[in-house]
Amino acid sequence: MESTHRKNEIVIARWQRDGGAPDNLGKLYQYGRRVEGDGSWTIYHVFTGVPAHIDSWTMTGLDQQLASDVLHILNRPLQI
């Protein structure tokens, strides 16, 4: 499990380096989080309900802390 988390940290770091969430100008929160029936968390696009993706990583099956961290990153205004 640790290697999966490390891989995901690398994916997030690369994604942030490459510009992060597109079209996020800090005016709208485009992503939300929800708890699933199995107790895991999903980050989803609030307008479509579709789970978010960072590179090839789908934002499903997360623990609560990781979901909070990723949500904060996704909804953070871009520094222009």
Biopython code that builds the backbone (N, CA, C, O; Angstrom):
import numpy as np
from Bio.PDB.StructureBuilder import StructureBuilder

atoms = [
    (1, "MET", "N", (0.831, -1.195, 0.000)),
    (1, "MET", "CA", (0.000, 0.000, 0.000)),
    (1, "MET", "C", (0.868, 1.248, 0.000)),
    (1, "MET", "O", (0.540, 2.237, -0.656)),
    (2, "GLU", "N", (1.968, 1.208, 0.728)),
    (2, "GLU", "CA", (2.858, 2.365, 0.795)),
    (2, "GLU", "C", (3.370, 2.758, -0.581)),
    (2, "GLU", "O", (3.457, 3.947, -0.889)),
    (3, "SER", "N", (3.709, 1.788, -1.408)),
    (3, "SER", "CA", (4.229, 2.095, -2.736)),
    (3, "SER", "C", (3.164, 2.755, -3.597)),
    (3, "SER", "O", (3.485, 3.603, -4.429)),
    (4, "THR", "N", (1.893, 2.380, -3.412)),
    (4, "THR", "CA", (0.805, 3.019, -4.151)),
    (4, "THR", "C", (0.698, 4.485, -3.758)),
    (4, "THR", "O", (0.547, 5.350, -4.621)),
    (5, "HIS", "N", (0.776, 4.771, -2.453)),
    (5, "HIS", "CA", (0.706, 6.159, -2.006)),
    (5, "HIS", "C", (1.885, 6.963, -2.542)),
    (5, "HIS", "O", (1.718, 8.110, -2.955)),
    (6, "ARG", "N", (3.060, 6.374, -2.536)),
    (6, "ARG", "CA", (4.246, 7.070, -3.052)),
    (6, "ARG", "C", (4.086, 7.348, -4.546)),
    (6, "ARG", "O", (4.412, 8.438, -5.017)),
    (7, "LYS", "N", (3.590, 6.369, -5.281)),
    (7, "LYS", "CA", (3.353, 6.566, -6.711)),
    (7, "LYS", "C", (2.359, 7.713, -6.924)),
    (7, "LYS", "O", (2.557, 8.548, -7.807)),
    (8, "ASN", "N", (1.298, 7.756, -6.122)),
    (8, "ASN", "CA", (0.299, 8.809, -6.249)),
    (8, "ASN", "C", (0.882, 10.177, -5.892)),
    (8, "ASN", "O", (0.531, 11.176, -6.521)),
    (9, "GLU", "N", (1.758, 10.236, -4.901)),
    (9, "GLU", "CA", (2.421, 11.496, -4.563)),
    (9, "GLU", "C", (3.250, 12.005, -5.737)),
    (9, "GLU", "O", (3.277, 13.205, -6.010)),
    (10, "ILE", "N", (3.918, 11.099, -6.422)),
    (10, "ILE", "CA", (4.724, 11.473, -7.582)),
    (10, "ILE", "C", (3.832, 11.990, -8.703)),
    (10, "ILE", "O", (4.161, 12.979, -9.357)),
    (11, "VAL", "N", (2.705, 11.321, -8.923)),
    (11, "VAL", "CA", (1.767, 11.754, -9.961)),
    (11, "VAL", "C", (1.236, 13.153, -9.649)),
    (11, "VAL", "O", (1.170, 14.005, -10.535)),
    (12, "ILE", "N", (0.855, 13.392, -8.382)),
    (12, "ILE", "CA", (0.348, 14.721, -7.996)),
    (12, "ILE", "C", (1.429, 15.780, -8.178)),
    (12, "ILE", "O", (1.147, 16.862, -8.693)),
    (13, "ALA", "N", (2.646, 15.493, -7.770)),
    (13, "ALA", "CA", (3.742, 16.457, -7.913)),
    (13, "ALA", "C", (3.971, 16.801, -9.382)),
    (13, "ALA", "O", (4.145, 17.970, -9.728)),
    (14, "ARG", "N", (3.970, 15.790, -10.241)),
    (14, "ARG", "CA", (4.161, 16.042, -11.677)),
    (14, "ARG", "C", (2.994, 16.849, -12.229)),
    (14, "ARG", "O", (3.192, 17.770, -13.022)),
    (15, "TRP", "N", (1.782, 16.507, -11.813)),
    (15, "TRP", "CA", (0.585, 17.204, -12.269)),
    (15, "TRP", "C", (0.626, 18.678, -11.845)),
    (15, "TRP", "O", (0.295, 19.562, -12.636)),
    (16, "GLN", "N", (1.034, 18.941, -10.587)),
    (16, "GLN", "CA", (1.154, 20.322, -10.121)),
    (16, "GLN", "C", (2.210, 21.080, -10.911)),
    (16, "GLN", "O", (2.005, 22.236, -11.283)),
    (17, "ARG", "N", (3.335, 20.431, -11.166)),
    (17, "ARG", "CA", (4.411, 21.044, -11.928)),
    (17, "ARG", "C", (3.936, 21.446, -13.317)),
    (17, "ARG", "O", (4.364, 22.464, -13.860)),
    (18, "ASP", "N", (3.051, 20.640, -13.885)),
    (18, "ASP", "CA", (2.558, 20.885, -15.238)),
    (18, "ASP", "C", (1.372, 21.838, -15.285)),
    (18, "ASP", "O", (0.803, 22.042, -16.357)),
    (19, "GLY", "N", (0.985, 22.424, -14.167)),
    (19, "GLY", "CA", (-0.047, 23.448, -14.187)),
    (19, "GLY", "C", (-1.308, 23.141, -13.413)),
    (19, "GLY", "O", (-2.142, 24.029, -13.232)),
    (20, "GLY", "N", (-1.475, 21.934, -12.956)),
    (20, "GLY", "CA", (-2.623, 21.619, -12.118)),
    (20, "GLY", "C", (-3.936, 21.594, -12.866)),
    (20, "GLY", "O", (-3.987, 21.269, -14.052)),
    (21, "ALA", "N", (-4.999, 21.943, -12.159)),
    (21, "ALA", "CA", (-6.342, 21.863, -12.725)),
    (21, "ALA", "C", (-6.532, 22.906, -13.819)),
    (21, "ALA", "O", (-6.260, 24.087, -13.600)),
    (22, "PRO", "N", (-6.992, 22.488, -14.990)),
    (22, "PRO", "CA", (-7.234, 23.455, -16.058)),
    (22, "PRO", "C", (-8.440, 24.324, -15.757)),
    (22, "PRO", "O", (-9.378, 23.881, -15.094)),
    (23, "ASP", "N", (-8.421, 25.558, -16.241)),
    (23, "ASP", "CA", (-9.547, 26.485, -16.134)),
    (23, "ASP", "C", (-9.973, 26.773, -14.704)),
    (23, "ASP", "O", (-11.121, 27.146, -14.467)),
    (24, "ASN", "N", (-9.074, 26.607, -13.753)),
    (24, "ASN", "CA", (-9.412, 26.904, -12.367)),
    (24, "ASN", "C", (-8.818, 28.261, -12.028)),
    (24, "ASN", "O", (-7.635, 28.370, -11.705)),
    (25, "LEU", "N", (-9.641, 29.284, -12.103)),
    (25, "LEU", "CA", (-9.184, 30.642, -11.837)),
    (25, "LEU", "C", (-9.519, 31.090, -10.424)),
    (25, "LEU", "O", (-9.401, 32.275, -10.110)),
    (26, "GLY", "N", (-9.930, 30.177, -9.578)),
    (26, "GLY", "CA", (-10.212, 30.494, -8.193)),
    (26, "GLY", "C", (-11.595, 31.055, -7.967)),
    (26, "GLY", "O", (-11.927, 31.414, -6.838)),
    (27, "LYS", "N", (-12.413, 31.145, -8.996)),
    (27, "LYS", "CA", (-13.750, 31.704, -8.860)),
    (27, "LYS", "C", (-14.780, 30.643, -8.514)),
    (27, "LYS", "O", (-15.783, 30.934, -7.861)),
    (28, "LEU", "N", (-14.538, 29.415, -8.947)),
    (28, "LEU", "CA", (-15.463, 28.325, -8.683)),
    (28, "LEU", "C", (-14.700, 27.131, -8.136)),
    (28, "LEU", "O", (-13.579, 26.842, -8.552)),
    (29, "TYR", "N", (-15.328, 26.453, -7.205)),
    (29, "TYR", "CA", (-14.763, 25.183, -6.765)),
    (29, "TYR", "C", (-15.298, 24.131, -7.712)),
    (29, "TYR", "O", (-16.497, 23.852, -7.728)),
    (30, "GLN", "N", (-14.412, 23.547, -8.503)),
    (30, "GLN", "CA", (-14.843, 22.591, -9.514)),
    (30, "GLN", "C", (-14.889, 21.167, -8.996)),
    (30, "GLN", "O", (-15.460, 20.295, -9.651)),
    (31, "TYR", "N", (-14.305, 20.913, -7.844)),
    (31, "TYR", "CA", (-14.213, 19.545, -7.342)),
    (31, "TYR", "C", (-14.771, 19.452, -5.930)),
    (31, "TYR", "O", (-14.645, 20.377, -5.128)),
    (32, "GLY", "N", (-15.384, 18.325, -5.650)),
    (32, "GLY", "CA", (-15.890, 18.035, -4.318)),
    (32, "GLY", "C", (-15.414, 16.650, -3.912)),
    (32, "GLY", "O", (-14.755, 15.958, -4.687)),
    (33, "ARG", "N", (-15.755, 16.247, -2.681)),
    (33, "ARG", "CA", (-15.407, 14.900, -2.233)),
    (33, "ARG", "C", (-16.636, 14.278, -1.610)),
    (33, "ARG", "O", (-17.488, 14.955, -1.034)),
    (34, "ARG", "N", (-16.698, 12.977, -1.743)),
    (34, "ARG", "CA", (-17.823, 12.242, -1.163)),
    (34, "ARG", "C", (-17.315, 10.934, -0.586)),
    (34, "ARG", "O", (-16.344, 10.349, -1.065)),
    (35, "VAL", "N", (-17.999, 10.496, 0.453)),
    (35, "VAL", "CA", (-17.670, 9.202, 1.054)),
    (35, "VAL", "C", (-18.537, 8.152, 0.364)),
    (35, "VAL", "O", (-19.731, 8.359, 0.148)),
    (36, "GLU", "N", (-17.930, 7.044, 0.027)),
    (36, "GLU", "CA", (-18.622, 5.957, -0.654)),
    (36, "GLU", "C", (-19.124, 4.939, 0.366)),
    (36, "GLU", "O", (-18.773, 5.011, 1.543)),
    (37, "GLY", "N", (-19.925, 4.017, -0.075)),
    (37, "GLY", "CA", (-20.521, 3.000, 0.795)),
    (37, "GLY", "C", (-19.508, 2.136, 1.519)),
    (37, "GLY", "O", (-19.777, 1.632, 2.610)),
    (38, "ASP", "N", (-18.333, 1.962, 0.909)),
    (38, "ASP", "CA", (-17.304, 1.130, 1.546)),
    (38, "ASP", "C", (-16.407, 1.921, 2.497)),
    (38, "ASP", "O", (-15.449, 1.380, 3.050)),
    (39, "GLY", "N", (-16.728, 3.220, 2.687)),
    (39, "GLY", "CA", (-15.943, 4.056, 3.592)),
    (39, "GLY", "C", (-14.791, 4.780, 2.920)),
    (39, "GLY", "O", (-14.125, 5.597, 3.556)),
    (40, "SER", "N", (-14.541, 4.498, 1.648)),
    (40, "SER", "CA", (-13.488, 5.219, 0.922)),
    (40, "SER", "C", (-14.050, 6.550, 0.418)),
    (40, "SER", "O", (-15.256, 6.790, 0.459)),
    (41, "TRP", "N", (-13.156, 7.394, -0.052)),
    (41, "TRP", "CA", (-13.540, 8.725, -0.521)),
    (41, "TRP", "C", (-13.244, 8.858, -2.001)),
    (41, "TRP", "O", (-12.310, 8.248, -2.522)),
    (42, "THR", "N", (-14.063, 9.676, -2.680)),
    (42, "THR", "CA", (-13.904, 9.970, -4.104)),
    (42, "THR", "C", (-13.879, 11.473, -4.291)),
    (42, "THR", "O", (-14.688, 12.190, -3.703)),
    (43, "ILE", "N", (-12.958, 11.951, -5.102)),
    (43, "ILE", "CA", (-12.943, 13.347, -5.537)),
    (43, "ILE", "C", (-13.646, 13.367, -6.887)),
    (43, "ILE", "O", (-13.312, 12.576, -7.770)),
    (44, "TYR", "N", (-14.617, 14.260, -7.058)),
    (44, "TYR", "CA", (-15.410, 14.285, -8.279)),
    (44, "TYR", "C", (-15.584, 15.719, -8.784)),
    (44, "TYR", "O", (-15.472, 16.684, -8.027)),
    (45, "HIS", "N", (-15.859, 15.827, -10.076)),
    (45, "HIS", "CA", (-16.142, 17.121, -10.692)),
    (45, "HIS", "C", (-17.574, 17.482, -10.320)),
    (45, "HIS", "O", (-18.492, 16.712, -10.603)),
    (46, "VAL", "N", (-17.787, 18.647, -9.687)),
    (46, "VAL", "CA", (-19.097, 18.964, -9.130)),
    (46, "VAL", "C", (-20.170, 19.181, -10.191)),
    (46, "VAL", "O", (-21.357, 19.044, -9.894)),
    (47, "PHE", "N", (-19.788, 19.511, -11.401)),
    (47, "PHE", "CA", (-20.781, 19.758, -12.433)),
    (47, "PHE", "C", (-21.194, 18.492, -13.167)),
    (47, "PHE", "O", (-22.300, 18.426, -13.703)),
    (48, "THR", "N", (-20.325, 17.485, -13.201)),
    (48, "THR", "CA", (-20.634, 16.248, -13.924)),
    (48, "THR", "C", (-20.814, 15.054, -12.998)),
    (48, "THR", "O", (-21.476, 14.085, -13.372)),
    (49, "GLY", "N", (-20.241, 15.099, -11.797)),
    (49, "GLY", "CA", (-20.282, 13.975, -10.882)),
    (49, "GLY", "C", (-19.267, 12.890, -11.200)),
    (49, "GLY", "O", (-19.186, 11.883, -10.496)),
    (50, "VAL", "N", (-18.492, 13.092, -12.259)),
    (50, "VAL", "CA", (-17.508, 12.102, -12.698)),
    (50, "VAL", "C", (-16.266, 12.182, -11.808)),
    (50, "VAL", "O", (-15.798, 13.281, -11.512)),
    (51, "PRO", "N", (-15.723, 11.040, -11.375)),
    (51, "PRO", "CA", (-14.490, 11.071, -10.592)),
    (51, "PRO", "C", (-13.375, 11.816, -11.333)),
    (51, "PRO", "O", (-13.207, 11.672, -12.544)),
    (52, "ALA", "N", (-12.632, 12.602, -10.585)),
    (52, "ALA", "CA", (-11.526, 13.371, -11.158)),
    (52, "ALA", "C", (-10.368, 12.443, -11.517)),
    (52, "ALA", "O", (-10.238, 11.346, -10.974)),
    (53, "HIS", "N", (-9.544, 12.903, -12.431)),
    (53, "HIS", "CA", (-8.345, 12.172, -12.853)),
    (53, "HIS", "C", (-7.144, 13.096, -12.760)),
    (53, "HIS", "O", (-7.237, 14.275, -13.104)),
    (54, "ILE", "N", (-6.040, 12.581, -12.308)),
    (54, "ILE", "CA", (-4.747, 13.245, -12.394)),
    (54, "ILE", "C", (-3.863, 12.260, -13.125)),
    (54, "ILE", "O", (-3.539, 11.192, -12.605)),
    (55, "ASP", "N", (-3.473, 12.629, -14.342)),
    (55, "ASP", "CA", (-2.694, 11.730, -15.182)),
    (55, "ASP", "C", (-3.517, 10.457, -15.341)),
    (55, "ASP", "O", (-4.659, 10.533, -15.794)),
    (56, "SER", "N", (-2.992, 9.310, -14.992)),
    (56, "SER", "CA", (-3.743, 8.054, -15.121)),
    (56, "SER", "C", (-4.396, 7.631, -13.805)),
    (56, "SER", "O", (-4.999, 6.560, -13.734)),
    (57, "TRP", "N", (-4.286, 8.450, -12.776)),
    (57, "TRP", "CA", (-4.810, 8.111, -11.454)),
    (57, "TRP", "C", (-6.238, 8.635, -11.310)),
    (57, "TRP", "O", (-6.459, 9.844, -11.370)),
    (58, "THR", "N", (-7.195, 7.751, -11.123)),
    (58, "THR", "CA", (-8.578, 8.130, -10.866)),
    (58, "THR", "C", (-8.740, 8.360, -9.367)),
    (58, "THR", "O", (-8.266, 7.560, -8.561)),
    (59, "MET", "N", (-9.397, 9.434, -8.996)),
    (59, "MET", "CA", (-9.508, 9.851, -7.599)),
    (59, "MET", "C", (-10.617, 9.090, -6.873)),
    (59, "MET", "O", (-11.576, 9.690, -6.387)),
    (60, "THR", "N", (-10.480, 7.776, -6.803)),
    (60, "THR", "CA", (-11.424, 6.910, -6.085)),
    (60, "THR", "C", (-10.643, 6.037, -5.119)),
    (60, "THR", "O", (-9.441, 5.829, -5.282)),
    (61, "GLY", "N", (-11.342, 5.530, -4.110)),
    (61, "GLY", "CA", (-10.715, 4.624, -3.150)),
    (61, "GLY", "C", (-9.716, 5.300, -2.236)),
    (61, "GLY", "O", (-8.794, 4.651, -1.741)),
    (62, "LEU", "N", (-9.882, 6.602, -2.001)),
    (62, "LEU", "CA", (-8.945, 7.376, -1.180)),
    (62, "LEU", "C", (-9.321, 7.285, 0.292)),
    (62, "LEU", "O", (-10.478, 7.031, 0.628)),
    (63, "ASP", "N", (-8.338, 7.493, 1.173)),
    (63, "ASP", "CA", (-8.685, 7.649, 2.586)),
    (63, "ASP", "C", (-9.056, 9.121, 2.802)),
    (63, "ASP", "O", (-8.823, 9.957, 1.929)),
    (64, "GLN", "N", (-9.627, 9.427, 3.953)),
    (64, "GLN", "CA", (-10.158, 10.765, 4.193)),
    (64, "GLN", "C", (-9.075, 11.847, 4.122)),
    (64, "GLN", "O", (-9.314, 12.910, 3.548)),
    (65, "GLN", "N", (-7.907, 11.604, 4.682)),
    (65, "GLN", "CA", (-6.844, 12.604, 4.690)),
    (65, "GLN", "C", (-6.343, 12.882, 3.273)),
    (65, "GLN", "O", (-6.168, 14.040, 2.893)),
    (66, "LEU", "N", (-6.113, 11.834, 2.500)),
    (66, "LEU", "CA", (-5.647, 12.020, 1.129)),
    (66, "LEU", "C", (-6.701, 12.750, 0.303)),
    (66, "LEU", "O", (-6.361, 13.619, -0.500)),
    (67, "ALA", "N", (-7.969, 12.411, 0.490)),
    (67, "ALA", "CA", (-9.050, 13.098, -0.223)),
    (67, "ALA", "C", (-9.059, 14.586, 0.127)),
    (67, "ALA", "O", (-9.249, 15.424, -0.754)),
    (68, "SER", "N", (-8.857, 14.920, 1.396)),
    (68, "SER", "CA", (-8.802, 16.326, 1.811)),
    (68, "SER", "C", (-7.629, 17.050, 1.163)),
    (68, "SER", "O", (-7.774, 18.171, 0.677)),
    (69, "ASP", "N", (-6.479, 16.409, 1.159)),
    (69, "ASP", "CA", (-5.286, 17.020, 0.574)),
    (69, "ASP", "C", (-5.456, 17.250, -0.920)),
    (69, "ASP", "O", (-5.143, 18.326, -1.428)),
    (70, "VAL", "N", (-5.955, 16.230, -1.627)),
    (70, "VAL", "CA", (-6.135, 16.348, -3.073)),
    (70, "VAL", "C", (-7.190, 17.398, -3.393)),
    (70, "VAL", "O", (-7.007, 18.182, -4.324)),
    (71, "LEU", "N", (-8.284, 17.433, -2.648)),
    (71, "LEU", "CA", (-9.332, 18.420, -2.878)),
    (71, "LEU", "C", (-8.785, 19.830, -2.728)),
    (71, "LEU", "O", (-9.102, 20.712, -3.526)),
    (72, "HIS", "N", (-7.974, 20.043, -1.718)),
    (72, "HIS", "CA", (-7.365, 21.355, -1.499)),
    (72, "HIS", "C", (-6.494, 21.745, -2.699)),
    (72, "HIS", "O", (-6.524, 22.893, -3.142)),
    (73, "ILE", "N", (-5.736, 20.808, -3.213)),
    (73, "ILE", "CA", (-4.870, 21.070, -4.370)),
    (73, "ILE", "C", (-5.708, 21.382, -5.611)),
    (73, "ILE", "O", (-5.429, 22.343, -6.328)),
    (74, "LEU", "N", (-6.724, 20.574, -5.858)),
    (74, "LEU", "CA", (-7.526, 20.753, -7.069)),
    (74, "LEU", "C", (-8.286, 22.070, -7.073)),
    (74, "LEU", "O", (-8.451, 22.681, -8.128)),
    (75, "ASN", "N", (-8.748, 22.513, -5.919)),
    (75, "ASN", "CA", (-9.552, 23.732, -5.851)),
    (75, "ASN", "C", (-8.723, 24.988, -5.567)),
    (75, "ASN", "O", (-9.270, 26.088, -5.482)),
    (76, "ARG", "N", (-7.427, 24.825, -5.424)),
    (76, "ARG", "CA", (-6.562, 25.976, -5.146)),
    (76, "ARG", "C", (-6.492, 26.884, -6.385)),
    (76, "ARG", "O", (-6.314, 26.395, -7.501)),
    (77, "PRO", "N", (-6.631, 28.185, -6.191)),
    (77, "PRO", "CA", (-6.517, 29.095, -7.344)),
    (77, "PRO", "C", (-5.123, 29.017, -7.965)),
    (77, "PRO", "O", (-4.120, 28.879, -7.265)),
    (78, "LEU", "N", (-5.086, 29.106, -9.272)),
    (78, "LEU", "CA", (-3.791, 29.135, -9.972)),
    (78, "LEU", "C", (-3.091, 30.449, -9.699)),
    (78, "LEU", "O", (-3.732, 31.495, -9.597)),
    (79, "GLN", "N", (-1.799, 30.395, -9.582)),
    (79, "GLN", "CA", (-0.999, 31.612, -9.415)),
    (79, "GLN", "C", (-0.598, 32.083, -10.802)),
    (79, "GLN", "O", (0.267, 31.484, -11.441)),
    (80, "ILE", "N", (-1.226, 33.153, -11.267)),
    (80, "ILE", "CA", (-0.944, 33.658, -12.624)),
    (80, "ILE", "C", (-0.044, 34.856, -12.556)),
    (80, "ILE", "O", (0.308, 35.423, -13.591)),
]
sb = StructureBuilder()
sb.init_structure("model")
sb.init_model(0)
sb.init_chain("A")
sb.init_seg("    ")
for serial, (resi, resn, name, xyz) in enumerate(atoms, 1):
    if name == "N":
        sb.init_residue(resn, " ", resi, " ")
    sb.init_atom(name, np.array(xyz, "f"), 0.0, 1.0, " ", f" {name:<3s}", serial, name[0])
structure = sb.get_structure()
